[in-house]
Amino acid sequence: MREGLYDLVKNDSVKEGDGNRMLRNLKFDMVQYFQNNHTHYKDLEFRYIAEHNALLTPRLSVAILHNKTINFHGLPGKNIPKDLFMEFLNRKAKDGLTRLGPDMTSATVTREGNSLGVLGDILSSFDRDISLYTAIGKHTVPDLKGEVEQLVDELKMEDPFKIIPGRCYTTFPTQSRLHTIDGRKLTGWMLKQK
């Protein structure tokens, strides 16, 4: 449950474009990458944090902090990560190149790449002009109200916040994500990065 809540916090910080919260999450993720021996991700996170805190000028530091998301809907809370947006553009480019078929040349590939942004603007303008409703994504949103009510009712019956003799949670203290991290090794690794 803790991992799920942490993912919700990370997703919310991206949707809101909150660079400071994203940086705090990156610091926590870096420790987790160290703990689980994800060397590449650990190094990338450390480099980003070091650039932000020490290596870049204040102007560039603020720029990389608040320049990790893009909001092409123009609505609050609708930001997406820039790398995901690039995946969308790559998909559009690949679709366009596939349509070229055997007529693909260096010139047509260049023309297709240059037309990506303009084509998106034209299609959006056309959709607005004819008031066409376009649903984002193909999935419907399920109604979870009944399931949530059932879960809450079951939890109420268990009375989880009441101390009941004989009922204990022996496993909870050992489920911290941080209890297996060797602080000396982590500090040593960070000092070696100088």
N, C-alpha and C positions, 0 to 999 in steps of 0.2 A: 504494500500500500504506500509505503514511503517513497519507493521508486516512482510509482505512478504520479504521486503528488509533485515530486521533483520534476518529472517530465512536463506536467501541467504548468509549473512555474516557469520552466525554460521556454515552453511554447508561448506563454503569455508575454514574457519579456521580448520575444521576437515580434509577436503581433503588435505590441505597443511601440516597438522600435526603441526600447529602453536600453541604451548602450551600457549604462552603469550596472544594471542588473545582469546583462549578458556577461559582462566582465567578471562579476562575482561568481556566476555559474561556471565560467571558464576556469577560474581558480580552483573551484571545487572539483571540476572534471579532471583537471590536470593531476590532482592528488589521486583520483580514482584510476587514471591511466597509469600512473606510477605504480600503484598498488597491484594492478592487474597486468603489468609488463607490456603495455601498449606503447612501445617506444616511439613510434612515428607520431602518434597523436600527442603524446606527452611532450615531445620536443616542439611540435607546432604550437601547442598552447603556451609553453614556456616562452617561446620566441615572441609570440603575440603580446604576452603580459610584459615581457622585458622591453619590447619596443614601446608599448604604451607608457610604462612607468619611468623609463630611463633613456632609451636610445633615440627617440624621435624628439623633434622640436615640439613645444606645446601646441602649436597649430596643427601639426600632423598627428599628434597624439589624440587630440579631440576629433580630428577627421576620421581616424580609423576606429575610434570608439563609437561614433554615431553614424558610421557609413557601412554598416553590415547588412542592412535590410533595404528593401525597396517597396514602395506603396504605389502600385499603378492603378489601383481603384480610386484613390483619393479620399478614402474614408478612414476615420480613426479606428484603430484596432485591426487593420487589414494588411499590415506589413507581412512580407514573406522574406526569407533569407535570399541574399543576392545569388548564391550558388544555385538555389532552386529556380530562380528566374532565368538564370543562364541555361539550365536544363530545358526549360520551356522553349527558349530561343533555339537551342540545339535541335529540339524535336521539330520545330517549325522549319528550320533549315534543312533537316534531313528529309522531311516530307516534300519540300519544294524541289530538292535535288532528285528525289525518287521520281517525281512527276516529269522531270526532264528526260528521263530514260536514256536512249542512245544519243540524244542531242546534247549531251553534257560535254562542254568544253571549258577551258580555263576562263574564258570571257563570260559564259553563262553562269558559271559557279560564282564569279565575282559579282555579277549583276544580281543574282539571287540573294547573296549575302547582304548587299547594299540595300535591297528592297525590304528587308525584314521589318525594320522599324516603321518605314513609311506605309507598308502594307497593313500592319497592325493598326496604325492610326486611321487609315482609310476605312477599314472594316468596322472599327469602333464607331466612327462618324456615321457610316451608313446605317449601322444598327440603331444608333441614337435617332437618326432622322426618321426611320420608319417605325420607331418605338418597339423594336423587337426585344422581347424578353429572352435573355439567355441565362439559363441556370448554370451556375458554376459547378462543374463536376456532374457525374452521372448518378451518384448515390443519393438515395433518399435518407432523411434524418429520421431514425426510429423514435417512437414515443416511449420514453423510459419511465414515465410517471408512475405507472402501475408497479414496475419492478422496484423503483426507489421506495415507494410506499411500503411494499412487502418487506424489503430489507430493513427499513426503519422500524417497522412493527416487530420484526424478529429480534432486532437489537434491543428494543425497549423491553422485551420479555426477559432478556438475559441480564438486564440492569448492569451494563459493563462498568459503570463508574462507582458502583457501590462495593465496598470492601466486604467480601463474604469469606468467613473462615473456611479454609480448605481449598479455596479457589485461588490459584496463583499462576503467574505467567513466568515460568522459570526460563523460558528461552528469550524473552524480550531483551534483557541486558546485553546479551551477546550478539544481537543483530545490528549493532551499529556498523555503519560502513567504514568507520575510522578505527575500529579496535585492532585491526591487524596491520596497520601502517607502522612501519619502523621510522620514527622521526629522524633518527640519526642518518639512516640511509638516504632519506629524502633530502635532508639538509646537505649531505655530502654530494649528492647528485647535482643539486642546484648550485653549489659552490663551484663544481667542476665546469659549469656552463660559462664561466667568465671568459 
